[in-house]
């Protein structure tokens, strides 16, 4: 299909919309092994958390405690038995890395604060309505499910819907265009038969008064 026939008349492909790099390849199942691995690991984590009663904080703490005990006993036994110490990499953050991360966080926070200020001062009504709608949606969805299930469901949607759309793009765009035309025709019909009559009635009442 030509670009004019695509959904929302977009010019870019689905792969280009997702950045056209490694992340796009994973989302669109072009790196199938990695995508399946992510889904399986995420599903396993979800089952563990849901069935075992562990929370994320308690599980991370338990894993770190077990790792620390193993490494400590390994190091002590290696010193006693004159064996090599655990092969740990050198853990160090360079000044450049910390500066880049801090700069990125500062830029994001400043943008968020600027948006918050515009909303609080009533400078951008459209932005306020968008933020309010998103927050309301998050509140409703959050009341229906827990954060872990929501995260897994969101990941499942991200890794399935775009890939299915890319595969059946021509059919989906064709039917979406048909639905849009039917909806537009229905809107015009309602506008003429209902809204137009109401407007005429209001004009007649105004003339009589």
C-alpha positions in Angstrom: 0.0 0.0 0.0 1.1 3.5 -0.6 1.9 5.9 2.2 -1.4 7.8 1.6 -3.3 4.6 2.3 -1.6 3.9 5.6 -3.3 4.4 8.9 -3.3 8.1 9.9 -1.5 8.8 6.5 1.8 8.2 8.1 5.0 8.2 6.0 7.2 5.9 8.1 7.0 2.1 8.5 6.3 0.5 11.9 10.0 -0.4 12.2 11.0 3.2 11.7 8.4 4.4 14.2 10.0 2.3 16.9 13.5 3.7 16.1 14.6 1.3 13.5 17.3 -0.3 15.7 17.8 -3.2 18.0 14.7 -2.3 20.2 12.5 -2.2 17.1 13.9 -5.6 16.0 13.0 -7.1 19.4 9.5 -5.6 19.5 8.7 -6.7 15.9 10.1 -10.2 16.5 13.1 -9.8 14.1 15.3 -11.0 17.0 12.9 -13.9 17.8 15.1 -15.7 20.3 15.6 -12.5 22.4 11.8 -11.6 22.2 10.8 -15.1 23.3 13.4 -15.1 26.1 12.1 -11.8 27.4 8.5 -13.1 27.4 9.5 -16.3 29.1 11.6 -14.6 31.8 8.9 -12.0 32.4 6.2 -14.8 32.6 8.4 -16.8 35.0 8.9 -13.7 37.2 5.2 -13.0 37.3 4.4 -16.5 38.3 7.0 -16.5 41.0 5.7 -13.2 42.5 2.0 -14.2 42.2 2.3 -17.7 43.5 5.1 -17.4 46.1 3.8 -14.3 47.8 7.2 -12.6 47.4 7.3 -8.9 46.7 9.9 -7.4 44.5 11.8 -5.9 47.4 11.8 -9.1 49.5 13.0 -11.2 46.5 15.8 -8.8 45.5 16.9 -8.7 49.2 16.9 -12.4 49.5 18.9 -12.9 46.2 21.4 -10.3 47.2 21.8 -11.8 50.7 22.3 -15.3 49.2 24.9 -13.9 46.7 26.7 -12.0 49.5 26.9 -15.1 51.7 28.2 -17.3 48.8 30.9 -14.8 47.8 31.9 -14.2 51.5 32.3 -17.9 52.2 34.1 -18.4 48.9 36.6 -15.7 49.6 37.2 -16.9 53.2 37.7 -20.5 52.1 39.9 -19.4 49.2 42.2 -17.6 51.6 42.4 -20.6 54.0 42.9 -23.1 51.2 45.3 -20.9 49.2 42.9 -20.8 46.3 42.1 -18.0 43.9 39.5 -15.5 45.1 36.1 -15.1 43.4 36.5 -13.7 39.9 34.6 -10.4 40.4 34.8 -7.6 37.9 36.0 -4.2 39.1 32.9 -2.3 40.1 33.5 1.4 39.4 31.6 4.3 38.0 33.6 6.8 36.0 33.1 10.5 36.5 32.0 10.8 32.9 29.3 8.3 33.3 27.9 9.9 36.5 28.0 13.3 34.8 26.1 12.1 31.7 23.5 10.3 33.9 23.1 13.4 36.1 22.8 15.6 33.1 20.1 13.4 31.5 18.1 13.3 34.8 18.4 17.1 35.2 17.1 17.6 31.7 14.2 15.3 32.2 13.3 16.8 35.6 13.5 20.3 34.3 11.1 19.4 31.4 8.7 17.8 33.8 8.8 20.7 36.1 8.2 23.1 33.3 5.2 21.1 32.1 3.9 21.0 35.7 4.3 24.8 36.0 2.4 25.4 32.8 -0.4 23.2 34.0 -0.6 24.7 37.5 -0.7 28.3 36.0 -3.3 27.4 33.5 -1.2 28.3 30.5 -1.9 25.1 28.4 -5.5 23.8 28.6 -4.9 21.0 26.1 -1.9 19.7 28.0 -3.9 19.8 31.2 -6.7 17.8 29.7 -4.2 15.2 28.3 -2.4 14.9 31.7 -5.7 14.6 33.5 -7.0 12.0 31.1 -3.8 9.9 31.5 -3.9 10.2 35.3 -7.5 9.2 35.3 -6.8 6.2 33.1 -3.9 5.1 35.3 -6.1 5.5 38.4 -8.8 3.3 36.9 -6.5 0.7 35.6 -4.5 0.7 38.9 -7.7 0.0 40.7 -8.5 -3.0 38.6 -5.1 -4.8 38.8 -1.8 -4.7 40.6 1.4 -3.1 39.3 3.2 -6.4 38.5 0.3 -7.7 36.4 -0.1 -4.4 34.7 3.6 -4.4 33.8 3.5 -7.9 32.4 0.3 -7.2 30.4 1.8 -4.0 29.0 5.0 -5.8 28.0 2.8 -8.5 26.3 0.9 -5.9 24.4 4.1 -4.1 23.3 5.6 -7.4 22.0 2.5 -8.7 20.2 0.3 -5.8 18.9 3.0 -4.0 16.8 4.2 -7.3 15.3 0.7 -8.4 14.4 0.0 -5.0 12.9 3.1 -5.0 10.8 2.3 -8.5 9.5 -1.3 -7.7 8.6 -0.8 -4.0 8.0 -2.6 -3.9 4.6 -5.7 -5.6 5.9 -5.9 -3.5 9.1 -5.4 -0.3 7.3 -8.0 -1.2 4.8 -10.6 -2.0 7.4 -9.6 1.0 9.5 -10.2 3.2 6.6 -13.6 1.6 6.0 -14.6 2.1 9.6 -13.4 5.7 9.5 -15.5 6.4 6.4 -18.6 4.8 7.9 -18.1 6.7 11.1 -17.7 10.0 9.2 -20.9 9.2 7.2 -22.8 8.4 10.5 -21.5 11.6 12.0 -22.7 13.6 9.0 -26.1 11.9 9.2 -26.5 12.6 12.9 -25.3 16.2 12.4 -28.0 16.8 9.7 -30.9 15.0 11.3 -30.3 15.7 15.0 -27.9 18.6 15.6 -29.2 20.5 12.6 -32.8 20.2 13.8 -31.8 21.3 17.3 -30.0 24.4 16.0 -33.0 25.3 13.8 -35.3 24.9 16.8 -33.0 27.2 18.9 -33.0 29.8 16.1 -36.8 29.7 15.8 -37.2 30.2 19.5 -34.8 33.1 19.4 -36.7 34.7 16.6 -40.0 34.3 18.5 -38.6 35.7 21.7 
